Amino acid sequence: MPLEIEKKFLLSTDGIPSLALWPVSMETEKIAQVYLVPHDAKITSERVRMSMCGRNGDITYTHTTKVRITDGVHEEENHKISESKYSELLYRLDPGMSTILKTRCVFTWENQVFELDVFAGPLLGLAVLEIELTSMGVEVKLPPWLRIEREVTAEPGFTNAALARKSGL
């Protein structure tokens, strides 16, 4: 399995400027992420995702499995799947978890690609900035126009799976 190495940062509730004031170009997508009961005991989390591209409205479906290695590091496998396979996998929906609804804004700053997840539904008001790295030692150059509250990479409550459990409360 390929490694996913990332750092996460919590934004303050007023930490995102309006899109009209956004200083760099970005791509957006609307995401509905559903957690499944894992098909294998080694898997930390398993999910399916439906994403709609903001530019052209194309819908894609993805199946992801993750195995936790350490804070911010997972073995991760992503596979594009068909709409029918997506529907089939929904039969393994984890009843203890809610669907995560978010808008993802992907942009580049200082030659680093960031993903800003702005949550909707029960998590409305939450915004988390993520960056995937080649190693945990890479220096992250945070965008100065975003108000970062703190790094949350090591806080287990900020994984999407944990947020799915909390949002159902």
Secondary structure as UniProt FT lines:
FT   STRAND          3..11
FT   TURN            13..14
FT   HELIX           19..21
FT   STRAND          26..36
FT   TURN            41..42
FT   STRAND          45..53
FT   TURN            54..56
FT   STRAND          59..70
FT   TURN            71..72
FT   STRAND          73..81
FT   HELIX           83..89
FT   HELIX           90..92
FT   TURN            95..96
FT   STRAND          100..109
FT   TURN            110..111
FT   STRAND          112..119
FT   HELIX           121..123
FT   TURN            124..125
FT   STRAND          127..132
FT   TURN            136..137
FT   TURN            144..145
FT   STRAND          148..151
FT   TURN            153..154
FT   HELIX           156..158
FT   HELIX           160..167
//
